[in-house]
Amino acid sequence: MDRILDKAREGHNLLEKIANAIPGFKGYREKELRRDADRLQREYLASRLDECKKALDDISAAASRSGSLDVINDIETARKRLDKLSNRIRYADRGYAGFFAAIKVKEDALERVYQFDLRLLGGVDAIRDASNAATGAPDVTQAVRDMITAIDAVDASLADRESILTGIR
């Protein structure tokens, strides 16, 4: 997240640098940068999950060709949960509440959300690894079930993110 924010800060033009000198404006601008970085990161994670669908399509086609139709239900379960997770990440609450938002996110909670989002990347990578392992695995059914477990783990942890943003945790 810090790399994304640093890149956004480096891209300031002269007018933005002058505006940042106005008392209070720099803090507002910093929060806008954080919100944009949060959105970019969530979109990146969701697109990485969307790439896993191709592996599921390949596994499904191979299972159909070989007559291993018992794994099709697990593949469809994985696909549905992957779609759900991808959408939850893509459309998750922003890591920053707008100026007029009813729920204001405190800075310490915001920092915890950013740290959580960084760990979320590891969970997405675990799902991608599981989808890659499922392609051509000797026991495709178990490999797809392992992928479902990885998807469910990340999905469950998103509830923790939501709890932080709503102030429950």
C-alpha positions as a Markdown table, in Angstrom:
| # | Residue | x | y | z |
|---|---|---|---|---|
| 1 | Met | 0.0 | 0.0 | 0.0 |
| 2 | Asp | 2.8 | 2.4 | 0.8 |
| 3 | Arg | 4.4 | 1.8 | -2.6 |
| 4 | Ile | 1.1 | 2.8 | -4.3 |
| 5 | Leu | 0.8 | 5.9 | -2.1 |
| 6 | Asp | 4.4 | 6.9 | -2.8 |
| 7 | Lys | 3.8 | 6.6 | -6.5 |
| 8 | Ala | 0.7 | 8.7 | -6.3 |
| 9 | Arg | 2.6 | 11.3 | -4.2 |
| 10 | Glu | 5.4 | 11.4 | -6.8 |
| 11 | Gly | 2.9 | 12.2 | -9.6 |
| 12 | His | 1.9 | 15.5 | -8.1 |
| 13 | Asn | 2.1 | 18.4 | -10.5 |
| 14 | Leu | 3.1 | 21.9 | -9.5 |
| 15 | Leu | -0.5 | 23.1 | -8.8 |
| 16 | Glu | -1.1 | 20.1 | -6.5 |
| 17 | Lys | 2.2 | 20.9 | -4.7 |
| 18 | Ile | 1.1 | 24.5 | -4.2 |
| 19 | Ala | -2.4 | 23.4 | -3.0 |
| 20 | Asn | -0.7 | 21.0 | -0.5 |
| 21 | Ala | 0.8 | 24.1 | 1.2 |
| 22 | Ile | -2.7 | 25.3 | 2.1 |
| 23 | Pro | -3.4 | 24.4 | 5.8 |
| 24 | Gly | -5.7 | 21.4 | 6.0 |
| 25 | Phe | -5.7 | 20.7 | 2.3 |
| 26 | Lys | -2.7 | 18.3 | 2.4 |
| 27 | Gly | -4.5 | 16.1 | 4.9 |
| 28 | Tyr | -7.6 | 16.0 | 2.7 |
| 29 | Arg | -5.5 | 15.2 | -0.4 |
| 30 | Glu | -3.6 | 12.5 | 1.5 |
| 31 | Lys | -6.9 | 10.8 | 2.4 |
| 32 | Glu | -8.0 | 11.0 | -1.2 |
| 33 | Leu | -4.7 | 9.4 | -2.3 |
| 34 | Arg | -5.3 | 6.6 | 0.3 |
| 35 | Arg | -8.8 | 6.0 | -1.0 |
| 36 | Asp | -7.5 | 5.8 | -4.6 |
| 37 | Ala | -4.7 | 3.5 | -3.6 |
| 38 | Asp | -7.2 | 1.3 | -1.7 |
| 39 | Arg | -9.4 | 1.1 | -4.7 |
| 40 | Leu | -6.5 | 0.2 | -7.0 |
| 41 | Gln | -5.3 | -2.5 | -4.7 |
| 42 | Arg | -8.7 | -4.1 | -4.4 |
| 43 | Glu | -9.2 | -4.0 | -8.1 |
| 44 | Tyr | -5.8 | -5.6 | -8.6 |
| 45 | Leu | -6.6 | -8.4 | -6.1 |
| 46 | Ala | -10.0 | -9.0 | -7.7 |
| 47 | Ser | -8.5 | -9.3 | -11.1 |
| 48 | Arg | -5.9 | -11.8 | -9.9 |
| 49 | Leu | -8.8 | -13.9 | -8.5 |
| 50 | Asp | -10.6 | -13.6 | -11.8 |
| 51 | Glu | -7.6 | -15.2 | -13.5 |
| 52 | Cys | -8.2 | -18.3 | -11.5 |
| 53 | Lys | -11.4 | -18.9 | -13.4 |
| 54 | Lys | -9.5 | -20.0 | -16.4 |
| 55 | Ala | -7.8 | -22.8 | -14.4 |
| 56 | Leu | -11.3 | -23.9 | -13.3 |
| 57 | Asp | -12.5 | -23.8 | -16.9 |
| 58 | Asp | -9.5 | -25.9 | -18.0 |
| 59 | Ile | -10.1 | -28.4 | -15.2 |
| 60 | Ser | -13.8 | -28.6 | -16.0 |
| 61 | Ala | -13.1 | -29.2 | -19.7 |
| 62 | Ala | -10.6 | -31.9 | -18.9 |
| 63 | Ala | -12.9 | -33.6 | -16.4 |
| 64 | Ser | -15.7 | -33.6 | -19.0 |
| 65 | Arg | -13.5 | -35.1 | -21.7 |
| 66 | Ser | -12.3 | -37.8 | -19.4 |
| 67 | Gly | -15.7 | -38.6 | -18.0 |
| 68 | Ser | -14.8 | -37.6 | -14.4 |
| 69 | Leu | -18.1 | -35.8 | -13.9 |
| 70 | Asp | -18.0 | -36.3 | -10.1 |
| 71 | Val | -15.6 | -33.3 | -9.8 |
| 72 | Ile | -17.9 | -31.0 | -11.7 |
| 73 | Asn | -19.9 | -30.1 | -8.6 |
| 74 | Asp | -16.8 | -29.1 | -6.7 |
| 75 | Ile | -15.6 | -27.1 | -9.7 |
| 76 | Glu | -18.9 | -25.2 | -9.8 |
| 77 | Thr | -18.7 | -24.6 | -6.0 |
| 78 | Ala | -15.2 | -23.2 | -6.4 |
| 79 | Arg | -16.3 | -21.0 | -9.3 |
| 80 | Lys | -19.3 | -19.6 | -7.4 |
| 81 | Arg | -17.2 | -18.9 | -4.3 |
| 82 | Leu | -14.4 | -17.4 | -6.4 |
| 83 | Asp | -16.9 | -15.0 | -8.1 |
| 84 | Lys | -18.4 | -14.1 | -4.7 |
| 85 | Leu | -15.0 | -13.4 | -3.2 |
| 86 | Ser | -13.8 | -11.4 | -6.2 |
| 87 | Asn | -16.9 | -9.2 | -6.0 |
| 88 | Arg | -16.6 | -8.8 | -2.2 |
| 89 | Ile | -13.0 | -7.6 | -2.7 |
| 90 | Arg | -13.8 | -5.4 | -5.7 |
| 91 | Tyr | -16.7 | -3.7 | -4.0 |
| 92 | Ala | -15.6 | -3.8 | -0.4 |
| 93 | Asp | -16.0 | -0.7 | 1.7 |
| 94 | Arg | -13.2 | 1.8 | 1.1 |
| 95 | Gly | -10.4 | 2.0 | 3.5 |
| 96 | Tyr | -11.4 | 5.7 | 4.0 |
| 97 | Ala | -14.7 | 7.2 | 4.8 |
| 98 | Gly | -15.5 | 10.3 | 2.8 |
| 99 | Phe | -15.8 | 13.8 | 4.4 |
| 100 | Phe | -19.6 | 13.6 | 4.8 |
| 101 | Ala | -19.8 | 9.8 | 5.5 |
| 102 | Ala | -21.9 | 8.8 | 8.5 |
| 103 | Ile | -19.2 | 6.4 | 9.7 |
| 104 | Lys | -15.8 | 8.0 | 10.2 |
| 105 | Val | -12.8 | 5.6 | 10.1 |
| 106 | Lys | -10.2 | 6.4 | 12.8 |
| 107 | Glu | -6.6 | 6.6 | 11.7 |
| 108 | Asp | -5.5 | 3.6 | 13.9 |
| 109 | Ala | -8.3 | 1.5 | 12.4 |
| 110 | Leu | -7.4 | 2.7 | 8.9 |
| 111 | Glu | -3.8 | 1.6 | 9.4 |
| 112 | Arg | -5.0 | -1.9 | 10.6 |
| 113 | Val | -7.2 | -2.1 | 7.4 |
| 114 | Tyr | -4.1 | -1.3 | 5.3 |
| 115 | Gln | -2.1 | -3.9 | 7.1 |
| 116 | Phe | -4.9 | -6.4 | 6.6 |
| 117 | Asp | -5.1 | -5.6 | 2.9 |
| 118 | Leu | -1.4 | -6.3 | 2.5 |
| 119 | Arg | -1.9 | -9.7 | 4.1 |
| 120 | Leu | -4.9 | -10.3 | 1.8 |
| 121 | Leu | -2.5 | -10.4 | -1.1 |
| 122 | Gly | -0.9 | -13.5 | 0.5 |
| 123 | Gly | -4.4 | -15.1 | 0.7 |
| 124 | Val | -5.1 | -14.3 | -3.0 |
| 125 | Asp | -1.7 | -15.8 | -3.9 |
| 126 | Ala | -2.6 | -18.9 | -2.0 |
| 127 | Ile | -5.8 | -19.3 | -4.0 |
| 128 | Arg | -3.8 | -18.8 | -7.2 |
| 129 | Asp | -1.3 | -21.4 | -6.1 |
| 130 | Ala | -4.1 | -23.8 | -5.3 |
| 131 | Ser | -5.7 | -23.2 | -8.7 |
| 132 | Asn | -2.4 | -23.8 | -10.5 |
| 133 | Ala | -1.9 | -27.0 | -8.4 |
| 134 | Ala | -5.3 | -28.2 | -9.4 |
| 135 | Thr | -4.5 | -28.1 | -13.1 |
| 136 | Gly | -3.1 | -31.5 | -13.9 |
| 137 | Ala | -3.2 | -32.7 | -10.3 |
| 138 | Pro | -3.3 | -36.5 | -9.9 |
| 139 | Asp | -6.3 | -36.1 | -7.5 |
| 140 | Val | -8.2 | -33.3 | -9.1 |
| 141 | Thr | -11.2 | -33.5 | -6.7 |
| 142 | Gln | -9.0 | -33.0 | -3.6 |
| 143 | Ala | -7.0 | -30.2 | -5.4 |
| 144 | Val | -10.3 | -28.4 | -6.2 |
| 145 | Arg | -11.4 | -28.9 | -2.6 |
| 146 | Asp | -8.1 | -27.4 | -1.4 |
| 147 | Met | -8.8 | -24.4 | -3.6 |
| 148 | Ile | -12.3 | -24.1 | -2.1 |
| 149 | Thr | -10.7 | -24.1 | 1.4 |
| 150 | Ala | -8.3 | -21.3 | 0.4 |
| 151 | Ile | -11.1 | -19.3 | -1.1 |
| 152 | Asp | -13.2 | -19.8 | 2.1 |
| 153 | Ala | -10.3 | -18.7 | 4.3 |
| 154 | Val | -9.9 | -15.4 | 2.5 |
| 155 | Asp | -13.6 | -14.9 | 2.4 |
| 156 | Ala | -13.8 | -15.4 | 6.1 |
| 157 | Ser | -11.0 | -12.9 | 6.7 |
| 158 | Leu | -12.8 | -10.2 | 4.8 |
| 159 | Ala | -15.4 | -10.2 | 7.6 |
| 160 | Asp | -12.6 | -9.1 | 9.9 |
| 161 | Arg | -11.8 | -6.2 | 7.5 |
| 162 | Glu | -15.4 | -5.2 | 7.5 |
| 163 | Ser | -15.5 | -5.3 | 11.3 |
| 164 | Ile | -12.5 | -3.0 | 11.6 |
| 165 | Leu | -14.1 | -0.5 | 9.2 |
| 166 | Thr | -17.4 | -0.5 | 11.0 |
| 167 | Gly | -15.7 | 0.0 | 14.4 |
| 168 | Ile | -16.7 | -3.4 | 15.8 |
| 169 | Arg | -13.1 | -4.5 | 16.4 |
